[in-house]
Amino acid sequence: MNLRLELFVESIEKSVEFYSNVLEFDGPKETKATYTSVRKDNVVFGLGEREVCLIYIHLKFPVMVNKLV
């Protein structure tokens, strides 16, 4: 069984550092993008920047959000 979650974070660099160093996930060497993922066994967390993100609501159409509160 696999698990994949998409998380919208304020800082991708700090999030990758936390998941890599504290929870021992495998992450990218450099994080200069607005999206990346970390993996541990069958678990993958997609990390996207929170300031600008695309949200899919239950009707399955995209909504652009400038800043989530």
C-alpha positions in Angstrom: 0.0 0.0 0.0 1.2 3.5 -0.9 0.4 6.9 0.7 0.8 10.2 -1.1 -0.1 13.5 0.5 0.2 17.0 -0.9 1.3 19.6 1.7 1.4 23.4 1.1 4.1 24.9 3.3 5.6 28.3 3.9 9.2 27.2 3.3 10.1 24.3 1.2 13.7 24.4 2.3 12.8 24.2 6.0 10.2 21.5 5.4 12.7 19.3 3.4 15.2 19.8 6.1 12.7 18.7 8.8 11.5 15.6 6.9 15.0 14.6 5.9 16.9 15.3 9.2 14.2 14.6 11.8 11.9 12.0 10.2 14.6 10.5 7.9 12.8 10.9 4.6 14.8 11.0 1.3 14.7 14.4 -0.2 16.4 16.4 -3.0 19.9 17.7 -2.6 18.8 21.2 -3.5 15.4 22.8 -3.2 15.1 25.9 -5.4 11.7 25.0 -6.9 8.2 25.9 -5.8 7.4 22.1 -5.6 9.3 19.0 -4.5 8.7 15.7 -2.8 10.2 13.7 0.0 9.9 9.9 0.3 10.3 7.2 2.9 9.4 3.6 2.0 5.9 3.8 0.5 5.1 7.3 1.8 5.5 10.4 -0.4 4.9 13.9 0.7 4.5 16.5 -2.1 5.6 19.9 -0.8 4.3 23.0 -2.6 4.8 26.6 -1.7 1.8 28.0 0.2 1.8 31.6 -1.2 0.6 30.6 -4.7 -1.1 27.2 -5.1 -3.8 25.5 -7.1 -6.6 24.0 -5.1 -9.0 21.4 -6.4 -12.3 21.4 -4.6 -14.9 18.6 -4.7 -16.2 19.7 -8.1 -12.8 19.1 -9.6 -12.1 22.5 -11.1 -9.0 24.5 -10.1 -9.1 27.6 -8.0 -6.1 29.9 -7.8 -5.3 31.2 -4.3 -2.7 34.0 -3.8 -2.3 33.4 0.0 -3.8 30.8 2.3 -4.6 31.9 5.8 
